[in-house]
């Protein structure tokens, strides 16, 4: 990825350009110390003078009123705020007419910013004050008073906090008067520029110490650049939060969100005082110290999937290369490309007006449909359909271009969703809440309606990342989530009116991804690269889960790597320095999933015998128990030396009725309540009581016996034997009460039990006939 820059031969402005701002994807306004405001039209390369300001107005900062909020167009979207050196800010129209001038600060007004929904304006001044104004320019409050000038301000993602500079410090101040501000030393020199992205919640800062830094919203440093030759005069996030730009003297740099540099340009611009991205994130403009306005657009982005590599060569064209036969295709588009995604045998490309869907088998005839709203901010793909996110909503389309559904989350700003907060599978869409990050909303991908009676999934801590598994039937769909503690959990998506069981399967997990063709999960866990061959084992046999893991040292991936995808047997990982590394995983687990998914148990056993791998045998044991395939489970448990479980499986196989077999399989997985319910529904009261006796759940065993008026003596007899074995006395009041009125006779009990079992065998024989 790099920047393609363009500068005019002669500068249009006579003095330094102090600020720039986009109105549309192809129209930009620039202000200069020569008191002129120019409009730049990039479609026909025309530059027109909008207005000649009065000689006493020296502009400093410009910010356009937000065009859309939650997909709705704003009526005031044609105005911008212009701050100036005379202590005023001016509300100006698109034609350059100044609608209102407001005395705001003593000394220059150094920054002015609208919040995301356009309800408030914030200004920062040379006098060290920060003030909040209504959109009509009425003063609401003075948020802070500093001893030093405030050079830059930024709104937090929800417009409820302000980030501002104070000398070498950065300060985050919540708008609630009682809330405490967060303050930290950010640079060794004065901080000149800050930006805060609403999608990834990360902060950028550039200072006179010639460094730019990336921070999280708690003030923790994530990246610090090397020393540059000159102070960093401008920083700006791209709208989707994936990249940012940094400007200095004769320097323009494009960086990844983690800080490392994609591209470095050395244009002849003087200092770049201000940077602005277009709303679609494809173009960048900079205000230059020598009177120029520099334009740049992002090219040479790359997407890879299996044997295909796709490169964005120009704004409107892509090159497709098949590395197996070196075949090259060129794809041309009518409008500039905004987003693209390559996965599951399809390439999805969105421009400002249309969406193109290509099959990897045919690059000549794409399926094309028009987009309702303009800028698509995210594309996710599953095997059967893909998902688009824009400022107005979330849409699921089939690869034939048909709108399948449009899930709605109340009060959600869709433009701030990223790939960590939303996940797609063939049948489910999962979206993490924004106001409450503990909540995950689940929708049916085919209807757009909420799952599980409309109740969202709620975790005990804030969720950082979510991912749905990609294979199998909808009823077995699982979601993996990483919470704030960096613990990895797994739970079922479809709960069938039960409370969801959220099971922890890993700790210190930084990044994760599901395989595209089998439900295998990989993650970077602490300093290990870990693969869960069968994560579902946690619900089948929890003790087996550690035996189904494959781990290897992850130090080769350096600090804080990111898993990009897991396709076939290859995991693609981006290291902290931006380089891509690949790690291969054994092909056997995916083959095992394929065999067991198609109920080819003999083939699965043959594969495990051939591979001679304990993790594979353990995975097969769990898969077989989940599918109630006891013969295969018995062989697999024997292969990993779990003798007690082999004996229990043999016991289950000899049980007389189907109901008691199923109940004991549930019991095997630790689902005592479900096992009891199944036996009671089948009328097998004695078996239900017996499982609680075996588990020493004495109170529940007695409760069932009393409730169903049977086998009270059986429970008392086993309780007495238990107390005798451990030389204890009875202290339980209920047992003392019933032992007085009930006589214990082991022969009678034995006869009664035999009769129950005989009855069960007869029922089973009758049912099979």
Protein Blocks (a to p, Z undefined) as FASTA:
>chain_A
ZZdddddfbdfbfbdcfbdcdfblmbccdddfkopacdddfklopacdfbdcdfklccfb
dcdddfbgghiacfklmgccdddfkopacdddfkopafbdcdfbgcjdfbdcddfkopac
cdddfkopacdddfkopafbdfbdcfbdcfbdcddfkopaccddehjaccdddfblkbcc
ddddfbfbdcfbdcddfklopacdddfkopacdddfkopafbdcdddfbdcfbdcddfkl
maccdddehiacdddfkopafbdcdddebjafbdcddfkopaccdddfkopacddddehi
acdehjbccddfblmbccdddfklopacddddfbdcfbdcdeehiacdddfkbccdddfk
bmkbccddddfblcdfbdcddfkbccdddfkbccdddfkopafbdcddehiafklpcfkl
pccdfkbccdddfklmmbccdddfklopaeehhiacddfbdcfbdcddfedjfklpccdd
ddfkopacdddfblghpacddddfbehifbdcddfkbccddddehjaccddfblmlmmmo
mmlmmmmpccddfklnoghiadfbdchjbccdddfkopacdddddfklmmmmmmmmnopa
klmmmmmmmnopaklmmmmmmmmmmnopaklmmmmmmmnopaklmmmmmmmmmpmbfklm
mmmmmmmnopaklmmmmmmmnopaklmmmmmmmnopmklmmmmmmmnopaklmmmmmmmm
mmmmnopacfbfklmmmmmmpccdfklmmmmmmmmmmmmmmmmmmmmZZ
